[in-house]
């Protein structure tokens, strides 16, 4: 998995930034959207 770094936007929203090998930004997402996507992808032990 790509390493993510956290940042804050000018409005104070928490962001995840994914960088490519050269260090340039490949993808920037809000923490809220990235986190919910992670939960959907991984699933939880309580899922039926």
ZISULFEN-V117695 format. One record per pair of residues at least 12 apart in sequence whose C-alpha atoms are under 7 Angstrom apart, sorted by the first residue. I is the first residue (numbers start at 1). J is the second residue. D is the distance in Angstrom with one decimal. If there is no record, write none. Layout:
i:j:d
I:J:D
I:J:D
//
This chain:
i:j:d
2:18:6.6
3:18:6.3
4:16:6.0
4:17:5.5
4:18:4.9
5:17:5.3
5:18:6.7
14:30:6.1
14:31:5.4
15:28:6.9
15:29:5.7
15:30:4.4
15:31:4.9
16:28:5.7
16:29:5.3
16:30:6.0
16:31:5.6
17:29:6.5
//
